[in-house]
Amino acid sequence: MLSKLDQIRFLENELAGIIAFLSAPGAAKPGKKKIHDLRVNIKKIMALIEFNKIRGYEAGILSLPRMKYLFRTAGVIRNSQVIISNIQKLDNGQKKILHYHRDIIQQTSKRMSLDIPIHLKMSNDFRDEMRSDKLGTISKEQILLYHGIKSDYIKKIFKEPLNPETLHEGRKQIKHILYIREMIKPPILKMIQFHYQHLDELQNLIGKWHDTAVFLDTARAFKMDKNHKGWKNLVKKKKDQFEEIRAYRSDRNKEIFKS
């Protein structure tokens, strides 16, 4: 089983990461790693909330919308950071895209900075809510049921032919499983029909493919010349990354699901 106390420890660790981010002097100008870590903190908390639904508990969390708002705000910054890091690799510079996303980072970071007192209060309110009655003991049977449901869902997403439209959702589901794994004791982990290392590698490949897809969409929105070498390289990179995902999934399917 997974006790309420173990879940509270998990929650406290992630909330500590959020509060440390918000309290740091550099919160107004966050770097890529800090934004990434903040989003992971929130994703883990979201995974914990979803996991508790297996108990049949659906009560609302009053401070959750503010937590999601912080996550979306950090996501805007993170997307622009990824686009800038990619655009700087192109031989042509693409200054319009570069300046546009630098402005987005500056404006969104400023808004996040102004909201820090609100976000800090939200973090404390969220802790109080979750500790009171939103978490509860999850039995071994419920843990196995949860992972069985996830397994069936992920298998559907990754069945052939692979659909690019559902890959990102598949990655989200895999990450939930990886986050929940951190709380589960080894005896129960051995009963779960997943190869975690292969799942982690699969979601990592999808993440790289998704970053390229987002950047390509941005280049398209800015009407980047399709004859430009950078555009052609992007199209090829996205295609190659998709094929890498398909090959990995095909080669390791039985190992990933231990079937």
C-alpha positions as CSV (number, residue, x, y, z in Angstrom):
1,M,0.0,0.0,0.0
2,L,0.9,3.7,-0.2
3,S,0.3,5.6,3.0
4,K,-1.0,9.1,3.3
5,L,2.2,10.0,5.1
6,D,4.3,8.9,2.2
7,Q,2.2,11.0,-0.1
8,I,2.5,14.0,2.1
9,R,6.3,13.7,2.1
10,F,6.2,13.5,-1.7
11,L,3.9,16.6,-1.8
12,E,6.1,18.6,0.6
13,N,9.2,17.9,-1.4
14,E,7.6,19.2,-4.6
15,L,6.0,22.2,-2.9
16,A,9.4,23.0,-1.4
17,G,10.8,23.2,-4.9
18,I,8.1,25.6,-6.0
19,I,8.5,27.8,-3.0
20,A,12.3,27.8,-3.5
21,F,11.9,28.9,-7.1
22,L,9.4,31.7,-6.1
23,S,11.6,32.9,-3.2
24,A,14.9,33.0,-5.2
25,P,16.4,36.4,-6.2
26,G,16.4,35.3,-9.9
27,A,12.7,34.4,-10.1
28,A,12.1,37.4,-12.3
29,K,14.6,36.1,-14.9
30,P,14.5,32.3,-14.7
31,G,16.8,30.2,-16.7
32,K,15.9,27.1,-18.7
33,K,16.8,24.6,-15.9
34,K,14.9,26.5,-13.2
35,I,11.7,26.8,-15.4
36,H,12.0,23.1,-16.3
37,D,12.4,22.1,-12.6
38,L,9.4,24.2,-11.6
39,R,7.2,22.6,-14.2
40,V,8.4,19.1,-13.1
41,N,7.5,20.0,-9.4
42,I,3.9,20.9,-10.6
43,K,3.6,17.9,-12.9
44,K,4.5,15.6,-10.0
45,I,1.8,17.2,-7.8
46,M,-0.7,16.8,-10.7
47,A,0.2,13.1,-11.0
48,L,-0.4,12.7,-7.2
49,I,-3.8,14.3,-7.5
50,E,-4.7,12.0,-10.4
51,F,-3.4,9.0,-8.6
52,N,-5.7,9.6,-5.7
53,K,-8.7,9.4,-8.0
54,I,-8.2,5.6,-8.0
55,R,-9.6,5.8,-4.4
56,G,-12.8,7.2,-5.9
57,Y,-12.0,10.6,-4.4
58,E,-13.1,13.5,-6.7
59,A,-13.3,16.4,-4.2
60,G,-12.3,19.8,-5.6
61,I,-9.1,21.6,-4.6
62,L,-9.8,25.4,-4.3
63,S,-6.2,26.4,-4.9
64,L,-5.7,24.1,-7.9
65,P,-6.6,26.7,-10.6
66,R,-3.9,29.0,-9.4
67,M,-1.4,26.1,-9.4
68,K,-2.4,25.4,-13.0
69,Y,-2.0,29.0,-13.9
70,L,1.6,29.1,-12.6
71,F,2.2,25.9,-14.6
72,R,0.9,27.5,-17.8
73,T,2.8,30.7,-17.3
74,A,6.0,28.8,-16.8
75,G,5.1,26.8,-19.9
76,V,5.0,30.0,-22.0
77,I,8.5,30.9,-20.9
78,R,9.8,27.4,-21.4
79,N,8.4,27.2,-25.0
80,S,10.0,30.5,-25.9
81,Q,13.3,29.4,-24.4
82,V,13.3,26.2,-26.5
83,I,12.5,28.2,-29.6
84,I,15.3,30.7,-29.0
85,S,17.8,27.9,-28.4
86,N,16.8,26.3,-31.7
87,I,16.7,29.5,-33.7
88,Q,20.2,30.4,-32.7
89,K,21.4,27.2,-34.4
90,L,20.2,28.4,-37.8
91,D,22.7,30.0,-40.1
92,N,20.3,32.8,-41.0
93,G,19.6,34.1,-37.5
94,Q,15.8,34.7,-38.1
95,K,15.8,37.9,-36.0
96,K,12.1,38.4,-36.1
97,I,11.4,35.1,-34.3
98,L,14.3,35.7,-31.9
99,H,13.1,39.2,-30.8
100,Y,9.5,38.1,-30.6
101,H,10.3,35.3,-28.1
102,R,12.7,37.3,-26.1
103,D,9.9,39.8,-25.6
104,I,7.6,37.0,-24.5
105,I,10.1,35.7,-22.0
106,Q,10.6,39.3,-20.6
107,Q,6.9,40.1,-20.3
108,T,5.8,36.8,-19.0
109,S,8.7,36.7,-16.4
110,K,7.7,40.1,-15.3
111,R,4.1,39.1,-14.8
112,M,5.2,36.0,-12.9
113,S,7.4,38.1,-10.7
114,L,4.6,40.5,-9.9
115,D,2.4,37.5,-9.0
116,I,5.0,35.9,-6.6
117,P,3.2,36.8,-3.4
118,I,0.0,35.3,-4.8
119,H,1.8,32.1,-5.9
120,L,3.4,31.8,-2.5
121,K,0.1,32.1,-0.7
122,M,-1.3,29.5,-3.2
123,S,1.5,27.1,-2.3
124,N,0.7,27.3,1.4
125,D,-3.0,27.1,0.8
126,F,-2.5,24.1,-1.4
127,R,-0.4,22.3,1.2
128,D,-3.1,22.9,3.9
129,E,-5.9,21.6,1.6
130,M,-4.0,18.5,0.5
131,R,-2.9,17.6,4.0
132,S,-6.4,17.9,5.4
133,D,-8.5,15.4,3.4
134,K,-7.4,15.2,-0.2
135,L,-4.9,12.4,0.3
136,G,-5.5,8.9,1.7
137,T,-4.1,5.4,1.9
138,I,-4.0,3.7,-1.5
139,S,-4.1,-0.1,-1.3
140,K,-1.9,-2.5,-3.2
141,E,-4.9,-3.5,-5.3
142,Q,-5.6,0.1,-6.2
143,I,-2.0,0.7,-7.1
144,L,-2.0,-2.3,-9.5
145,L,-5.4,-1.3,-10.9
146,Y,-4.1,2.2,-11.6
147,H,-1.1,0.9,-13.5
148,G,-3.2,-1.6,-15.4
149,I,-5.5,1.2,-16.6
150,K,-2.4,3.3,-17.6
151,S,-0.9,0.3,-19.4
152,D,-4.0,-0.3,-21.5
153,Y,-4.3,3.4,-22.4
154,I,-0.6,3.8,-23.3
155,K,-0.7,0.6,-25.5
156,K,-3.6,2.1,-27.5
157,I,-1.7,5.4,-28.0
158,F,1.5,3.6,-29.2
159,K,-0.1,0.9,-31.3
160,E,0.8,0.8,-35.0
161,P,0.5,2.9,-37.1
162,L,1.8,5.6,-34.7
163,N,-0.3,8.8,-34.7
164,P,1.8,12.0,-34.3
165,E,-1.3,13.7,-32.9
166,T,-1.4,11.5,-29.8
167,L,2.3,11.2,-29.0
168,H,2.5,14.1,-26.7
169,E,-0.5,12.8,-24.7
170,G,1.3,9.4,-24.5
171,R,4.3,11.2,-23.1
172,K,2.2,12.8,-20.4
173,Q,0.8,9.4,-19.4
174,I,4.3,7.9,-19.2
175,K,5.6,10.8,-17.1
176,H,2.7,10.3,-14.6
177,I,3.8,6.7,-14.2
178,L,7.4,7.7,-13.8
179,Y,6.5,10.3,-11.1
180,I,4.3,7.9,-9.2
181,R,7.0,5.3,-9.2
182,E,9.0,7.5,-6.8
183,M,6.5,6.8,-4.1
184,I,5.9,3.1,-4.5
185,K,7.8,0.5,-2.4
186,P,10.0,-2.1,-4.2
187,P,7.8,-5.2,-3.4
188,I,4.8,-3.6,-5.3
189,L,7.0,-2.2,-8.0
190,K,8.0,-5.7,-8.9
191,M,4.4,-6.6,-9.6
192,I,3.9,-3.7,-12.0
193,Q,4.2,-4.6,-15.7
194,F,6.4,-1.8,-16.9
195,H,10.1,-1.5,-17.8
196,Y,10.7,2.0,-16.4
197,Q,14.0,2.6,-18.1
198,H,12.6,1.9,-21.6
199,L,9.5,4.1,-20.8
200,D,11.8,6.9,-19.7
201,E,13.8,6.7,-22.9
202,L,10.6,6.6,-25.0
203,Q,9.2,9.8,-23.4
204,N,12.6,11.4,-23.8
205,L,12.6,10.7,-27.6
206,I,9.1,12.1,-27.8
207,G,10.1,15.2,-25.9
208,K,12.8,16.0,-28.4
209,W,10.5,15.4,-31.3
210,H,7.8,17.6,-29.7
211,D,10.3,20.5,-29.2
212,T,11.2,20.3,-32.9
213,A,7.5,20.2,-33.9
214,V,6.8,23.3,-31.7
215,F,9.8,25.2,-33.3
216,L,8.6,24.2,-36.8
217,D,5.1,25.5,-36.1
218,T,6.7,28.8,-35.0
219,A,8.8,29.0,-38.1
220,R,5.7,28.3,-40.2
221,A,3.8,31.0,-38.3
222,F,6.5,33.5,-39.1
223,K,6.4,32.5,-42.8
224,M,10.0,31.2,-42.8
225,D,11.2,30.6,-46.4
226,K,10.6,26.9,-47.1
227,N,13.6,27.0,-49.4
228,H,15.8,28.1,-46.6
229,K,18.3,25.5,-45.5
230,G,17.2,25.9,-41.9
231,W,13.6,25.0,-42.8
232,K,14.6,22.0,-44.7
233,N,16.8,20.8,-41.8
234,L,13.9,21.2,-39.4
235,V,11.5,19.2,-41.5
236,K,14.1,16.4,-41.9
237,K,14.9,16.5,-38.2
238,K,11.3,16.1,-37.2
239,K,10.8,13.2,-39.6
240,D,14.0,11.5,-38.4
241,Q,13.0,11.9,-34.7
242,F,9.5,10.4,-35.4
243,E,11.1,7.4,-37.1
244,E,13.4,7.0,-34.1
245,I,10.4,6.9,-31.8
246,R,8.7,4.3,-34.0
247,A,11.8,2.2,-34.2
248,Y,12.4,2.3,-30.5
249,R,8.8,1.5,-29.7
250,S,8.8,-1.4,-32.2
251,D,12.1,-2.9,-31.0
252,R,11.3,-2.7,-27.3
253,N,7.5,-3.1,-27.2
254,K,7.5,-6.4,-25.3
255,E,10.2,-5.2,-22.9
256,I,8.4,-1.9,-22.2
257,F,5.2,-3.6,-21.1
258,K,6.8,-6.8,-20.0
259,S,4.3,-8.7,-22.1
